């Protein structure tokens, strides 16, 4: 009997790559509110686990930003039928009371997804690209970039994690 796409993905595809991140992580987060001007650098702790028969990766984190506690959660998926990576993100600072939905693709060493955000009074939404870069079994990096309506990009956050 031949294996399903999902079984193959769990063995050596995108789902395997996501599952390899399961565990506890310590890191440092750097945050920029203006292009190239570092606003904060602080410790971050994360926990990653797979849910629903290893279909989805759940990433939750907590730390501080400008001395105040904050946290967030991301649900990462790889949609085999459409060959696209998907991510839903909430946190207690950047997203307010909204959920950012993003979609993208695999990269050479991870995944990159892009979504849009905005609020009443902003004529055009901004883009937000999140990159998950897997360095090796003991390190990964999450980076995010603001993308203006005109297409200008600026790094917004970067967290470098090490397995604990």
C-alpha positions as MATLAB code, in Angstrom:
seq = 'XXXXXXXXXXXXXXXXXXXXXXXXXXXXXXXXXXXXXXXXXXXXXXXXXXXXXXXXXXXXXXXXXXXXXXXXXXXXXXXXXXXXXXXXXXXXXXXXXXXXXXXXXXXXXXXXXXXXXXXXXXXXXXXXXXXXXXXXXXXXXXXXXXXXXXXXXXXXXXXXXXXX';
ca = [
       0.000    0.000    0.000;
       1.382    3.416   -0.928;
       1.769    6.163    1.632;
      -0.359    9.291    1.645;
       1.115   12.741    0.957;
       0.629   13.537    4.638;
       2.513   10.415    5.784;
       5.368   11.269    3.429;
       5.389   14.884    4.638;
       5.582   13.710    8.255;
       8.551   11.472    7.385;
      10.685   13.927    5.419;
       8.656   16.912    4.199;
       7.273   20.174    5.559;
       5.448   18.524    8.467;
       8.659   16.786    9.501;
      10.495   20.134    9.441;
       7.843   21.743   11.650;
       7.760   18.788   14.067;
      11.539   18.972   14.483;
      11.012   22.238   16.392;
       8.928   20.620   19.150;
      10.336   21.494   22.569;
      11.235   24.400   24.817;
      13.331   27.327   23.660;
      15.076   30.394   25.100;
      15.922   33.364   22.980;
      16.445   37.057   22.601;
      13.973   39.274   20.784;
      14.912   42.524   19.128;
      12.146   44.941   18.136;
      12.162   47.920   15.780;
       9.354   50.473   15.480;
      11.288   52.643   13.023;
      13.503   51.390   10.224;
      16.979   50.466   11.494;
      16.388   51.980   14.975;
      16.448   49.239   17.633;
      13.721   49.952   20.207;
      14.061   46.943   22.526;
      16.096   43.822   23.150;
      14.830   41.352   25.737;
      14.681   37.643   26.640;
      11.969   35.413   25.198;
      10.865   31.895   26.099;
       8.910   29.634   23.732;
       7.260   26.253   23.681;
       6.409   24.383   20.501;
       4.234   21.323   20.106;
       2.334   19.588   17.332;
      -1.454   19.276   17.421;
      -4.139   17.260   15.646;
      -2.102   14.191   14.641;
       0.921   16.369   13.774;
      -0.997   18.411   11.208;
      -0.219   21.771   12.819;
       2.627   23.328   14.792;
       1.599   25.395   17.816;
       4.193   28.000   18.837;
       3.635   30.032   22.003;
       5.979   32.559   23.515;
       6.285   35.023   26.375;
       8.714   37.735   27.288;
       8.837   41.468   27.756;
       8.743   44.472   25.476;
      10.010   47.755   26.881;
       9.879   46.189   30.336;
       6.230   45.094   30.098;
       5.151   41.439   29.820;
       3.668   40.208   26.581;
       3.071   36.938   24.805;
       1.702   35.405   21.675;
       0.686   32.268   19.840;
       1.080   31.118   16.283;
      -0.483   28.160   14.552;
       1.587   27.049   11.554;
       0.313   24.713    8.850;
       1.493   23.329    5.577;
      -1.453   22.834    3.225;
      -0.363   19.895    1.094;
      -3.308   20.257   -1.305;
      -2.296   23.801   -2.253;
       1.439   23.489   -1.493;
       1.295   26.582    0.732;
       2.363   27.412    4.238;
      -0.216   29.144    6.438;
       0.006   30.897    9.786;
      -2.458   32.487   12.211;
      -0.961   34.830   14.816;
      -2.224   36.593   17.913;
      -0.295   38.443   20.580;
      -0.857   40.904   23.359;
       1.015   43.803   21.737;
       1.378   43.950   17.967;
      -2.023   42.524   16.999;
      -4.195   44.166   19.657;
      -7.440   42.200   19.483;
      -7.004   40.986   15.907;
      -5.770   37.789   14.282;
      -3.209   38.021   11.498;
      -3.749   35.398    8.802;
      -0.752   34.816    6.548;
       0.095   32.548    3.654;
       3.305   31.731    1.855;
       5.736   29.025    0.897;
       8.646   26.867    1.948;
      12.090   28.400    1.750;
      15.448   26.681    1.546;
      15.615   26.393    5.328;
      12.120   27.125    6.631;
       8.964   28.967    5.718;
       7.880   32.518    4.820;
       4.304   33.806    5.077;
       2.760   37.228    4.431;
      -0.463   38.772    5.686;
      -2.061   42.204    5.876;
      -3.118   44.311    8.824;
      -4.693   47.685    9.396;
      -7.424   49.477   11.264;
     -10.147   52.035   10.714;
      -8.596   55.289    9.594;
      -5.744   53.649    7.676;
      -6.633   53.956    3.978;
      -4.507   50.979    2.853;
      -3.480   47.938    4.877;
       0.164   47.206    5.611;
       1.831   43.880    4.942;
       3.555   41.718    7.538;
       5.963   38.984    6.441;
       7.028   36.352    8.948;
      10.009   34.138    8.259;
      10.739   30.953   10.183;
      14.388   30.037    9.576;
      15.523   26.637   10.851;
      19.273   26.805   11.465;
      19.690   23.293   12.919;
      18.150   21.030   15.583;
      19.144   23.430   18.378;
      18.507   26.856   16.842;
      15.860   28.681   14.845;
      15.024   32.310   14.089;
      11.685   34.067   13.680;
      11.863   37.377   11.794;
       9.056   39.715   10.855;
       8.984   42.651    8.470;
       6.542   45.524    8.101;
       5.674   46.235    4.479;
       4.232   49.668    3.711;
       1.386   50.014    1.200;
       4.043   51.295   -1.231;
       6.060   48.082   -0.784;
       8.885   49.411    1.418;
      10.088   46.801    3.954;
      11.585   47.245    7.401;
      12.564   44.602    9.949;
      10.107   44.716   12.875;
      11.141   41.801   15.091;
      13.781   39.107   15.248;
      13.989   36.332   17.830;
      16.945   33.966   17.871;
      16.082   30.804   19.806;
      18.221   28.060   21.294;
      16.812   24.752   22.480;
      16.710   24.234   26.262;
];
